[in-house]
């Protein structure tokens, strides 16, 4: 992975201002603390399962393995939050930090609209929930919700400030200041991304293209439709963002806008595609996708591929500017 020229040696208060540095620290610590709550719940679940009180619909071994994976992911999330908050985070190697921040941000930051809307609907009694309607006790559901929402909000603030501080040249200026260093795959990747977005939005609207007949009644539940709508919206944002970065005509839009949006959208495409593809193939605990198997595998595979392509575009533009 090629990264922009590093500015880790520049004092953080000098290149962007003390207030922004303080906001980064507060948001990073808040993200780490929130994800620690989610981590705590997962550790409790594993401990309870090991003493013989696992869920009835899943074997103990499968339950422990699944939650052990999320424990590892949440532990990485806590570490990323701390790295974004503390000054030592600007001195660690760029490649692993960018990758984990990209994946973690991709999982959570684009989920903010869904989390807010589903939370409001749940409060109003209109359906939708952060955990998708699970049977966990209220305190566990509360900690999980706070963990997701807090981590997402913290990353949404801390990560852009961190990237701006460490690689300022990539974010300064406007789109028309200098032609980008384009790659041949930009426009095809943007086209596939938009096609995925339109498909997911059609499912959110109640469409049934590619859906198994047994799951077509009613157009899916509200939670699934919200998730599809959120994913479709971010796919369209990602497609537009890389198109804006790649276009040759002058533009006055600040470069940081499409650069930041493309980073978040590409991470979402890669992270969620990478999570759902093995779920679709392995089918743990009897998991069954609502789509035809071939459609499910194809969409998640394409999501991973275009997510990587969009990230490559972001890094290419950032490197050219640096």
N, C-alpha and C positions, 0 to 999 in steps of 0.2 A: 504494500500500500504506500503510494507516494503522498507525502503530506507537505503543506506549505512551509515556508521558512519560519523557524521557531523564534518567538520573541520572549521566551521564558525568563531571560535575564533582565527584562525591563521591570522596574518596580511597579506593582499593580496600581498603586495610587497615582502614578505619574502619567500613565498612558490613557486612562479613561476617567479618572476622577475618584476621589475617596468615597463618594456616595454610592457610585456604581459598584465599587469594590465591596463596600459594606453590604449592599443588596445581594451580591453574589454569595458572600459568606453566610448571611442569614438564610437565604434560600437553600444553599447547599446543606447546612446543618439541619434545616427543617426537613429536607428530603431524606437525609440519613435517619433522622429520628422517626419520621413517619414510616419508612420502610422497616425499621426495627420492630415496630408494632406488628406488622404483617409477618415478619420473621419469627416473632415470639409465638404467634398463633400456630404457624406451621410446625415449630418445634414441639409445641404442646400436642398437636395432632399426632405426630410421630410417636411421642412418648406414650400417649394413651393407647395407640394401636399396638405398640410393642407389649403392653401389659394385658392385652386381650380384649380391648374395647374398640376395635375397628368398625368401620361401616358395614352394614349388612349386605350391601349391593356390590362390594368389592373385596377381594381377598386381602389379607393383611400385608403380604409381600408387595402386591401391586400398589396398595395404598401408601406404604412406606417409601417405595421407590419413587412414585409420582411426587410425593411431598418432599422427598430428599432433593429432587431436581429443583423444585421451587425454593427450597431453603438455600441451595447454592446460588440460584439466580438472585434471591433477595439479599444474600450476603454480599454479592458483587454490587448490587444496587446501593447498599449502605456504604461500601468502599468508594464507589463513584461519587456519591453525595459528599463524603468527607474530602475527596480529592478536589472537587469543585470548590469547596469552601475554604480549604487551607492553602497557604502559599506553596507548600511542598508539592501540591498537585500540579503546579506549573513547571516542575522540574522533572517529573517522571516521564518515561518514554512516550512519545506522542501516539504511536501506532496502537498499542493496546488500549490506551485511554480513549482515543477516538472510537475504536471499535465498540468497547463496552458502553460508552456514553451514547453512541449511535443506536445500539441495540436496545439499551435500557430506555432511552428517550423515545425510541420508536414504539416500544411496548406501551408506554404510559402517556407521554405528552399528547399525541393525537387522540387519546381516549378522553381528554378533558371534557369536550362537548357532550359525549355520551354519559360520562359520570355525572355531570351536572344535570342534564335532562332527565336521566333515569332516577336520580336522587329526588328531583322535584316531583316527578310522577309518583314515586313511591310515597313521598310525604303527603301528596294529595289523594292517595288511594287509587291512583289511576293505573297502577301496574308499573313494571320495570323495577330493577334492583341492581345494585352494584355487583352482587355475586351471582346474578342470574337465577335467583329464586331457590337457593340452596336451603338446607334444613339446619344450618348451624345455629347455636344459641345466639341471642341478641347481642351479647357482649362480643362474641367472636365476629359476627357480621359487622359490628361497629368498628372494631379494630382493623378488620380487613378493608372496610370502606375508607377509613381515615388513612390507612397505609397507602392505598392506591391513589387517593385524591391528593394527599400531602406530597407523595413522591412525584406525582405528575406535575403539580403546581411548582414544587421546588425546582425540578429539572427545567421546566419551561422558563424560569427566571434565571437560574444559575448557569445553565449550559450556554445560552447565547452570549452572556457576559464573559464567561470563561473563554470561549472561542474568540470573541472580539479582542480580549486582552492578550491572548497568546499569539494570535495571527491577525493583527490589526489590518495589514495591507489587503488581506483578502476581503474585508468587509467595507472598507472605505470607498468612497466615490459612487458613481452612478453607472448604469449599464452601458451608456454610450461613451464612456470615457476612453475605453480601449477595447478592441475586438477580443473576444474570448478565444482560448485555445480549444477548439471543438474536437470531438471524436465522431467517427462515422456512425456510431450506434445511438447517438443522442435522440434523433428524431424517431427512429423505429422504437426505441425504448419508451419515449413519451407517448407514441401512438398506442402501444400495448397497455401502458399504464392507464390512459384515458379509456380504452376499451374495457379494462377490468373495472374501472370506476363506474362506467355506465351500466355494466352488468350488475354490480352490487347495488347501485341505486334503483335499478329495476326491481330487484328482489325486495328492497325496502319499500317500494311502492306497491308490492303485492304481486309482481311478476313471477312466472313459474318456469321460465326458460332454464333448462338444465336441472330442475328440481325433480326428485323422485315423485311419482304419482301419489304415494302414500303420505307425502308431506305437503301436498299442494292445497289442502283444504284450509280456507281462511287466510291464505297468504303468509302463514307463519305467525308466531306469537310476537307481541310488541317488543320484547327484549331483542329478539333476533333481527327484527326490522330496524330497530335503532342501531344495532351493531353494523348491519349492512349499510345503512345510510351513512354512518360515520366513516366506515371504511371507504365507501364510494366517494364521499366528499374529499377525503384526504388523497385519494388516488388522483382525482381531477386536479387538486392543488399541486401535487407532485408533477404531473404532466405539464401543467402550465408553467411551473417554476423552471424546469430544465429547458423548456422552449424559450422562456424569457432570457435565460442565461446564454443560450446558444444563438439567438437571433442576431443577424448582422446589422440591422437598422439601428440608428442611434436611439437611445431611450434615456429619459431623465429619472426613471425609478431608481431609488437607492439600491445599491447592489445587495445590501444585507437582507433585504426583504425576500427576494426569491431564493437567495443562498440559504437562509435559515429555514424557509418553508420546505425547500427541496431536501435539506438534511433531515428534517423531521419526517416528511412523507416517505422518503426512501427507507428510513429506519423502520417505519411502521410496516411497509410492504415486506421487507426482509424478515423482521422479527415475527410478525404474525403468520406469515407464510411458512417460516421455519418451524414454528410451533405446531401449526395445524397439519402440515404435511405428514409428519410421523404419526400424529393422532389418527389421521385418515387411513394410513397404511396399517398400523399396528392394531388400532381399535382397542385401546385399553378399557377394561370394565364394560365391554359391550358397546363402546361408543360407535355411533353410526351417523355419518354425515347426511344432511338432508338432500344434498346434491347426488346425482349419479356418480359412482366411484370415479369414472374417467374424468368427469367435469371437476370434481373436487381435487383430484391429483393435479390436473392441468392448471387450474387457477392458482393453487398454492405454489406450484413449481414456477409458473410465470411471475408470481408475486416476488419470489426470492430472486429470480434472475433480474427483473427490472429494478428491484430495490438496489441490487449491487451496481447496476448500470447507472442509476441516478446518483448513487454515491460517488462513482468514478467521475461523473460529470462535475459534481460539486468540488471534488478534490482537484480536478484538472483546472477548473476556473480559478480556484483559490491559489493553486500553485503558479498559474500564469500571472496573476496579479502580484504575488509575492516576488 
